[in-house]
Amino acid sequence: PGQEITVELRIQFQRRIGAAAKEEFDKGQAIYARRKSSADLARAVQHFEKALRLEAKYTDAAEYLCCLLYTSD
């Protein structure tokens, strides 16, 4: 008591994803979950790309897209 100390605070803000981007992500995720061919994966990629165009910092969409593009080689 009676002493001054310095503390560090990290303030985080919750990122809000727009409804249109979330909808595109959900479509891509649904296609990815029930995929049966490479054409299905290509359609999922399109939805994840669109979600990222709508919300550039949508990390879930970026993660799925990276996994799909990396494993499609």
Backbone bond lengths (Angstrom), bond angles and torsions (degrees), N, CA, C in turn:
res aa  C-N    CA-C-N  psi(-1)  N-CA   C-N-CA  omega(-1)  CA-C   N-CA-C  phi
1 P - - - 1.458 - - 1.533 110.37 -
2 G 1.311 114.34 142.00 1.445 119.82 178.13 1.520 114.04 87.98
3 Q 1.346 118.05 -2.37 1.461 120.66 -179.81 1.524 109.90 -103.07
4 E 1.320 114.49 150.11 1.463 119.59 175.08 1.521 108.44 -99.31
5 I 1.323 116.16 134.58 1.458 121.01 175.99 1.521 108.55 -132.76
6 T 1.313 115.98 153.43 1.457 121.90 177.87 1.511 108.45 -100.34
7 V 1.303 115.88 131.98 1.465 120.72 177.51 1.519 108.58 -122.32
8 E 1.328 115.41 153.40 1.463 121.29 178.70 1.524 108.44 -106.54
9 L 1.311 116.08 130.44 1.460 121.49 178.53 1.522 108.97 -114.30
10 R 1.302 116.22 135.92 1.459 121.29 173.71 1.522 107.51 -113.41
11 I 1.284 115.00 118.06 1.453 120.31 -179.05 1.518 108.17 -102.41
12 Q 1.303 116.06 125.90 1.459 120.78 179.76 1.523 109.05 -115.95
13 F 1.311 114.82 143.61 1.449 121.18 178.10 1.518 108.61 -113.97
14 Q 1.285 115.20 137.98 1.458 119.62 177.88 1.529 108.85 -74.25
15 R 1.318 115.86 129.90 1.457 120.48 178.96 1.515 108.49 -82.71
16 R 1.297 116.37 131.45 1.462 121.50 178.35 1.524 108.26 -103.70
17 I 1.316 115.03 130.04 1.456 121.38 179.78 1.519 108.20 -99.62
18 G 1.312 116.48 133.14 1.458 121.26 179.51 1.523 111.83 -65.00
19 A 1.315 115.54 154.63 1.466 121.29 -176.48 1.527 111.98 -62.21
20 A 1.320 117.39 -39.78 1.469 120.31 -178.47 1.524 110.75 -65.76
21 A 1.336 117.07 -42.18 1.465 120.45 179.01 1.523 110.39 -66.79
22 K 1.310 117.13 -40.59 1.468 121.20 178.79 1.522 110.84 -63.41
23 E 1.325 115.85 -39.52 1.467 120.43 179.07 1.536 111.04 -63.97
24 E 1.326 116.37 -43.66 1.472 119.86 177.70 1.524 111.11 -63.77
25 F 1.324 116.29 -41.23 1.467 120.07 178.08 1.525 110.50 -61.99
26 D 1.324 116.88 -45.09 1.468 121.08 -179.95 1.532 111.45 -61.33
27 K 1.331 116.36 -40.13 1.470 120.12 177.37 1.530 110.37 -62.45
28 G 1.315 116.39 -46.72 1.455 120.82 179.27 1.517 112.14 -62.40
29 Q 1.311 116.05 -41.39 1.460 120.64 179.95 1.527 111.06 -65.71
30 A 1.320 117.62 -39.29 1.468 121.49 178.69 1.528 110.71 -64.52
31 I 1.321 116.20 -43.40 1.473 120.03 178.22 1.523 109.80 -64.20
32 Y 1.325 116.06 -42.99 1.459 120.29 -179.84 1.535 110.96 -61.86
33 A 1.313 117.18 -39.86 1.465 121.23 -177.43 1.526 112.22 -66.65
34 R 1.330 118.30 -33.59 1.457 120.78 -177.12 1.530 112.90 -111.41
35 R 1.323 115.38 23.38 1.472 120.78 -176.40 1.525 111.61 -60.01
36 K 1.333 114.35 144.72 1.463 120.73 177.69 1.521 111.61 -131.24
37 S 1.317 116.84 -9.87 1.461 119.58 -177.92 1.522 109.65 -152.32
38 S 1.312 114.90 171.91 1.462 119.54 177.11 1.533 110.91 -69.28
39 A 1.332 116.95 -25.09 1.470 120.10 176.14 1.528 110.42 -65.07
40 D 1.338 116.38 -37.08 1.468 119.87 176.28 1.526 110.62 -63.55
41 L 1.319 116.19 -41.62 1.461 119.70 178.66 1.524 111.15 -64.08
42 A 1.318 116.93 -38.38 1.465 120.80 178.16 1.527 110.71 -63.35
43 R 1.334 117.00 -39.21 1.469 120.29 177.45 1.526 110.70 -66.90
44 A 1.324 117.03 -39.35 1.468 120.79 177.92 1.528 109.96 -62.61
45 V 1.328 116.82 -42.10 1.461 121.46 178.04 1.525 110.30 -58.36
46 Q 1.319 117.48 -42.54 1.466 120.81 179.29 1.527 111.59 -60.09
47 H 1.320 116.81 -41.33 1.472 119.96 179.63 1.533 110.84 -68.47
48 F 1.327 117.92 -41.23 1.463 120.07 178.55 1.519 111.22 -65.76
49 E 1.332 117.17 -38.45 1.465 120.56 176.67 1.517 111.21 -63.70
50 K 1.327 116.82 -41.38 1.462 120.07 179.43 1.524 110.85 -65.62
51 A 1.329 116.65 -39.41 1.465 120.43 177.11 1.530 110.24 -61.07
52 L 1.322 116.76 -40.45 1.464 119.95 178.30 1.518 112.58 -69.91
53 R 1.318 117.45 -33.14 1.470 119.33 175.65 1.528 110.14 -65.57
54 L 1.322 116.39 -36.08 1.463 120.29 -179.90 1.531 112.08 -75.00
55 E 1.325 116.48 -38.41 1.469 122.41 179.78 1.527 107.67 -133.81
56 A 1.303 117.29 98.56 1.464 121.93 -173.39 1.528 113.48 -62.30
57 K 1.325 118.42 -23.76 1.465 120.81 -178.57 1.528 112.55 -105.36
58 Y 1.315 116.63 26.82 1.465 121.61 179.52 1.527 107.72 -80.20
59 T 1.321 116.62 93.12 1.457 121.22 -171.35 1.525 113.45 -67.12
60 D 1.319 118.42 -34.10 1.467 120.10 179.28 1.528 110.85 -64.12
61 A 1.309 116.40 -43.23 1.465 120.26 178.60 1.529 110.24 -65.31
62 A 1.316 116.93 -40.12 1.459 120.78 178.84 1.526 110.92 -64.05
63 E 1.316 116.38 -39.28 1.470 120.48 -179.68 1.532 111.08 -64.96
64 Y 1.317 116.85 -47.97 1.471 120.09 177.82 1.529 110.66 -60.76
65 L 1.326 115.88 -43.48 1.461 120.19 -178.72 1.523 110.83 -62.92
66 C 1.304 117.52 -43.18 1.469 120.75 177.99 1.526 110.97 -61.17
67 C 1.313 116.43 -44.56 1.465 120.25 -179.45 1.528 110.60 -62.85
68 L 1.310 117.03 -42.84 1.462 120.45 -179.61 1.524 112.07 -67.65
69 L 1.309 116.72 -43.02 1.461 119.49 -178.32 1.525 111.06 -72.55
70 Y 1.313 116.68 -33.69 1.471 120.31 -179.85 1.519 111.43 -71.78
71 T 1.340 117.47 -38.83 1.461 120.51 -176.34 1.530 112.58 -86.51
72 S 1.329 118.11 -10.01 1.467 119.58 -177.22 1.525 112.80 -81.15
73 D 1.332 117.87 -6.71 1.474 120.23 179.96 1.498 112.79 -68.19
